[in-house]
């Protein structure tokens, strides 16, 4: 049985597959760990599962890659793919592939430096 509203997604007593209703495969195979997720609506409907509500709560702060949402939930990416595909099927999420760099284009050096500083600060 999935946890009740307000219970932590991080409870280790509940196996991750319970959050997805026992399913281990998403309804569509277009999501990967770099797929960018964003809420499609302002308010979370009351009929969304507790796990879906947590995903949407995280995304109300702004768009994030699927892997980052999984990290916030302390769940494997494979299970968050199932949750995200369900929310997408319900019209509650917008998903898009990550933007690729064009040939010869280099990432912004200042952004990379900020990322490195942020990672070092986590240590």
N, C-alpha and C positions, 0 to 999 in steps of 0.2 A: 504494500500500500504506500503510495507517495506520501511524503510528510505534509502536515497541515500547514496552512498559511502562517507565515511568520517563523517557521522552523528553519534552522540553518541548513544551507545546501552542503555544508562542510561536514555534516555528521558522518563519521566513518562507520557507524553501525548500519547504515543503509547503503547497499551496493549501488553503484551508478546506474545499472540497468533498470532499477526500480523507477528512477526518474523518467525513463523513456517508455514506461509500460512494458518492459521486457524486450523491446525492440533494440537491435544493434545496428540496423541499417537505415539511413535516411530515405525519405520517400523520393528524393531526387538525388542524383549523383553529380551535382554541379558545384557542390561546396567543397572547399579545401581549407586548410588552416589559415591561409592568407585572405580568404574571402572577407570582404568588408560588410559588416552587418549594421543596419540602422533601423530604428523604429519607424514604422509607416504611419503611426497615429500618435496623438498626444497623450491620451489616457488609456490605461490598461483595462481591458474589459474584465468583468468579474468572473467570466466563465473560462478564463485561461488557467491552465494547470499551475500549481505552485512553482514548478520548475520553469515554466514559460514566463511566469510573472517575474522571477528573479532575472532571467535573461533580459527581459524588457526593461526592468528597473536599472540594470547596468547600462543599457543602451540609451536610456533617457538622458544621460550626460553627454551623449554624442556617439558618433559611429566608431566602431572598433573592429579589428580583425577577429575572426572566429577564435583563433588561438588565444587571444588576450581575454576574450569572454570566458573561455575554458579555464584560464588561469585564475580569474576572479572568482569563479565558482568552485575551484579545486576539483574539477572533473576532467576526465580524459576528453581530448578533442573529438574522438569518435562519437561520444555520447552527446556532446554539444551540437555536433552536426545533425543528429536526429532531432534534438529540440528546435534548432534553428530552421530546419526544413519544415517541421510541423507549423511553426509560427509563420513562415513564408507562405505555406499552403493556405493558411487562414487569412492571408493579406495583412498580417500584423508587422512583418519585417520587410525591409528592402535589402536585397543582397546584390553585390556587384563584385566582379573580379578586381583584384588589385591593379592599380595602374602600372604598366610596364614602362621602363625607360626606353627611349628610342635609341637606336644604334649610335654610339659615340657620346651619348649624353651621360654626364656624371652626376651622382647625387650631390646635393648641396653640402659643401664641406662644413658649414656652420651647424647644420642640423646633425651631421654625424658626430661632431665634437660635443654637442649637447647630449646626444645619446650616450656617448662614452662617459661623460661626466656623470650622468644620471646612473649608469650602471655601476660606476665606481662608488658612488654614494650609497648604493644598496649593500655593499660589502661590509 
